[in-house]
Amino acid sequence: MGNTLYPANFGGLYINSAGELVILVVEDGRDSEAGHMSVRGFAAEGVITREVVFSYNSLRNAFSLLDIVIPNSRECATASNVDGITLDVINNKVLVSLAEYTKYAIELFRNVIHDAPYIVFHQSPGRA
């Protein structure tokens, strides 16, 4: 995902179903603090700002970590249970697809691989 750093309060951006640009801003974003982006100029037609909890940098870092750890740990049963990871900008999460989607499998992942509040789990498609 490269080494690009985004402003500390940048949560990501996307185009919604109405064709509007949605800019995500971390909820405690301060326009005047160094390293933070200003959202004052974004109040234009077709541009929406929405507050989120986690920065895009945090989500990217977690995704990058998982993208390295999981393929290199396939001999570990916990890692081999992971079918995929997705950076879900719209929902401000990192989504982990599990072959075996159980409370135990989720707990094991959080204890063995990585635990963070922005990681969410779901059943891998076609595995239910």
NUPA-182621 format. One record per residue (C-alpha): residue number from 0; z, x, y. Coordinates in steps of 0.05 Angstrom, whole numbers, plus 5000, padded with zeros to 4 digits. Example, Ala and Ser with C-alpha at 12.3 -4.5 7.8 and 13.67 -1.06 7.14 Angstrom:
% residues 2
{num=0, Z=5156, X=5246, Y=4910}
{num=1, Z=5143, X=5273, Y=4979}
***
This chain:
% residues 128
{num=0, Z=5000, X=5000, Y=5000}
{num=1, Z=4996, X=5060, Y=5046}
{num=2, Z=5047, X=5089, Y=5093}
{num=3, Z=5036, X=5042, Y=5152}
{num=4, Z=5101, X=5020, Y=5185}
{num=5, Z=5104, X=4954, Y=5220}
{num=6, Z=5152, X=4934, Y=5275}
{num=7, Z=5222, X=4922, Y=5247}
{num=8, Z=5219, X=4847, Y=5262}
{num=9, Z=5149, X=4835, Y=5235}
{num=10, Z=5150, X=4790, Y=5174}
{num=11, Z=5076, X=4786, Y=5161}
{num=12, Z=5019, X=4740, Y=5180}
{num=13, Z=4970, X=4692, Y=5147}
{num=14, Z=4920, X=4636, Y=5163}
{num=15, Z=4948, X=4568, Y=5145}
{num=16, Z=4909, X=4509, Y=5116}
{num=17, Z=4893, X=4484, Y=5187}
{num=18, Z=4860, X=4550, Y=5203}
{num=19, Z=4916, X=4572, Y=5250}
{num=20, Z=4943, X=4643, Y=5252}
{num=21, Z=5016, X=4644, Y=5232}
{num=22, Z=5056, X=4706, Y=5254}
{num=23, Z=5122, X=4714, Y=5218}
{num=24, Z=5179, X=4743, Y=5257}
{num=25, Z=5246, X=4765, Y=5228}
{num=26, Z=5297, X=4714, Y=5253}
{num=27, Z=5340, X=4764, Y=5291}
{num=28, Z=5279, X=4795, Y=5325}
{num=29, Z=5293, X=4821, Y=5395}
{num=30, Z=5234, X=4831, Y=5442}
{num=31, Z=5267, X=4888, Y=5480}
{num=32, Z=5294, X=4931, Y=5423}
{num=33, Z=5256, X=4995, Y=5406}
{num=34, Z=5214, X=4987, Y=5343}
{num=35, Z=5210, X=4912, Y=5350}
{num=36, Z=5147, X=4874, Y=5367}
{num=37, Z=5144, X=4826, Y=5425}
{num=38, Z=5121, X=4756, Y=5409}
{num=39, Z=5117, X=4732, Y=5481}
{num=40, Z=5041, X=4738, Y=5484}
{num=41, Z=5028, X=4700, Y=5420}
{num=42, Z=5037, X=4629, Y=5448}
{num=43, Z=4963, X=4614, Y=5446}
{num=44, Z=4924, X=4556, Y=5418}
{num=45, Z=4916, X=4564, Y=5343}
{num=46, Z=4973, X=4616, Y=5338}
{num=47, Z=5040, X=4597, Y=5310}
{num=48, Z=5102, X=4640, Y=5303}
{num=49, Z=5152, X=4625, Y=5248}
{num=50, Z=5219, X=4657, Y=5235}
{num=51, Z=5233, X=4689, Y=5168}
{num=52, Z=5291, X=4728, Y=5138}
{num=53, Z=5258, X=4792, Y=5112}
{num=54, Z=5213, X=4842, Y=5146}
{num=55, Z=5145, X=4858, Y=5119}
{num=56, Z=5167, X=4931, Y=5112}
{num=57, Z=5224, X=4909, Y=5065}
{num=58, Z=5178, X=4866, Y=5023}
{num=59, Z=5124, X=4921, Y=5019}
{num=60, Z=5176, X=4974, Y=5000}
{num=61, Z=5204, X=4930, Y=4944}
{num=62, Z=5134, X=4913, Y=4919}
{num=63, Z=5114, X=4987, Y=4920}
{num=64, Z=5178, X=5007, Y=4883}
{num=65, Z=5166, X=4954, Y=4829}
{num=66, Z=5093, X=4973, Y=4824}
{num=67, Z=5115, X=5044, Y=4806}
{num=68, Z=5176, X=5030, Y=4764}
{num=69, Z=5150, X=4974, Y=4719}
{num=70, Z=5086, X=5007, Y=4693}
{num=71, Z=5124, X=5072, Y=4681}
{num=72, Z=5179, X=5037, Y=4642}
{num=73, Z=5139, X=4996, Y=4592}
{num=74, Z=5182, X=5022, Y=4534}
{num=75, Z=5240, X=4985, Y=4567}
{num=76, Z=5243, X=4913, Y=4542}
{num=77, Z=5261, X=4889, Y=4611}
{num=78, Z=5200, X=4920, Y=4643}
{num=79, Z=5154, X=4898, Y=4586}
{num=80, Z=5176, X=4826, Y=4600}
{num=81, Z=5143, X=4830, Y=4669}
{num=82, Z=5072, X=4804, Y=4671}
{num=83, Z=5060, X=4814, Y=4745}
{num=84, Z=5088, X=4821, Y=4815}
{num=85, Z=5062, X=4790, Y=4879}
{num=86, Z=5079, X=4801, Y=4952}
{num=87, Z=5085, X=4729, Y=4975}
{num=88, Z=5079, X=4734, Y=5051}
{num=89, Z=5077, X=4659, Y=5063}
{num=90, Z=5145, X=4648, Y=5029}
{num=91, Z=5173, X=4716, Y=5051}
{num=92, Z=5188, X=4738, Y=4980}
{num=93, Z=5167, X=4785, Y=4924}
{num=94, Z=5149, X=4742, Y=4864}
{num=95, Z=5160, X=4770, Y=4794}
{num=96, Z=5124, X=4735, Y=4736}
{num=97, Z=5164, X=4738, Y=4671}
{num=98, Z=5137, X=4726, Y=4601}
{num=99, Z=5207, X=4705, Y=4579}
{num=100, Z=5234, X=4664, Y=4637}
{num=101, Z=5308, X=4655, Y=4623}
{num=102, Z=5372, X=4664, Y=4662}
{num=103, Z=5388, X=4724, Y=4617}
{num=104, Z=5319, X=4756, Y=4630}
{num=105, Z=5328, X=4748, Y=4705}
{num=106, Z=5399, X=4777, Y=4703}
{num=107, Z=5374, X=4836, Y=4661}
{num=108, Z=5318, X=4850, Y=4710}
{num=109, Z=5366, X=4849, Y=4769}
{num=110, Z=5415, X=4896, Y=4732}
{num=111, Z=5364, X=4944, Y=4702}
{num=112, Z=5304, X=4947, Y=4748}
{num=113, Z=5319, X=4922, Y=4818}
{num=114, Z=5362, X=4870, Y=4853}
{num=115, Z=5346, X=4843, Y=4922}
{num=116, Z=5353, X=4774, Y=4954}
{num=117, Z=5278, X=4771, Y=4968}
{num=118, Z=5258, X=4778, Y=4895}
{num=119, Z=5245, X=4711, Y=4861}
{num=120, Z=5223, X=4697, Y=4790}
{num=121, Z=5178, X=4648, Y=4755}
{num=122, Z=5147, X=4635, Y=4686}
{num=123, Z=5082, X=4673, Y=4676}
{num=124, Z=5023, X=4625, Y=4675}
{num=125, Z=5001, X=4610, Y=4605}
{num=126, Z=5067, X=4633, Y=4574}
{num=127, Z=5108, X=4569, Y=4580}
***
